[in-house]
Amino acid sequence: MLGAGLALCALPARADEADMLAAIARDFDAEELQPGRIEITMPEFSDSGQSVPMDLYVPADMTPEDHPRVVRVYAARNPRPRVIALYFTPACGEAWVSTRVRLDSFQDVVAVAEMADGETFRAVRRVNVTYGACEEAVANNQFPLGWQPKIRISTPDQVAPGEIFTVRTIINHPMETGLRYNSSGLLIPVRIVERFSCRIGGEEVFGAKLEPAIASNPYLAFKLRLDESADLEFEWLDTTGEVYRRSARVEVG
């Protein structure tokens, strides 16, 4: 049984550098990217690839002319090369994000940024993983009838005008990868939170497209800057089409 389980777990093939470069070329319509000013903070060594912390930072003035429109992250040796796409606006105040990712083995994590002026550049971080993110081959039902996620949001109650502050969110979602099997040996379909959005007055100020490489119970922390009091509207989109919404009030004064 153990041997069969390990065989099932090993069935999904890893991507390779060619797959990753092809994904980057499709996403950015660029054959070659130069190194640039992206800071990737990750542990050099991780015993488990199930949940590896990752912080990203792009130095920018965060004006309409100088901010990253999108930062995309790739992992060359995961079953799928795409990890997450992050969408910034000047309202973020700082192009910084913290999250947790799944890595299937030791590999290079690559971040590519596209700035408001069209400039595109990359950064690379090598992470050594002892045990990859391949979960148990036979999975229990993680979505019983009536299942609803629990969501937590952390924001300051009050900030000064123009102050840059941190928003932290977490949703307890299993992020089923589509790479595991049920007790009958059938592949379990992908079910993840695939889109996150933070809006003010209906306009997105920060967003993210999540892939199965984001760790279960997706955590996202990011920055915002307000000039006046606002209701922050949060939205998580499930692959089932279900949408989970919350809000938080931040006073400026």
Secondary structure, DSSP 4 states (H G I P E B T S, - for coil): -HHHHHHHHH-SPPP-HHHHHHHHHHHH--S--EE-S-EEE--SEEEESSSEEEEEEE----SSSSSEEEEEEEETTSSSSEEEEEEE-GGGSSEEEEEEE--SSSEEEEEEEEETTS-EEEEEEEEEEEE-S---SB---SS-TT----EEEE--SEE-TT-EEEEEEEE----B-S--B-TTSPBPPPB-EEEEEEEETTEEEEEEEE-TTBPSS-EEEEEEE-SS-EEEEEEEEETTS-EEEEEEEEEE-
